[in-house]
Amino acid sequence: MTKFIDASQCEVKKEKKETVFTHYLSRAEGYRPAENKPPDFLKVIYLGGTHDDGDLFAAYHYSGNINIYKGTKGDEFDN
């Protein structure tokens, strides 16, 4: 018997897109290039996106401090 397969319905393996921080908000100097990465934090909250700044995040340090970051939202938030 012939097997018919609809290739348009097959799942295509999608490349995973990770969240990236590009800048953080410094009280004294405004936005500065980011050195930390999302896995460096206890918790990262996606705040939303803007046309001018891109995606914005609140990143919680293990010490209790919170920083604001600009960057690109990845697939981690798609749960």
Secondary structure, 3 states (H helix, E strand, C coil): CCCCCCHHHCCCCCCCCCCEEEEEEECCCEEEECCCCHHHCCEEEEEEEECCCEEEEEEECCCCCEEEEEEECCHHHCC
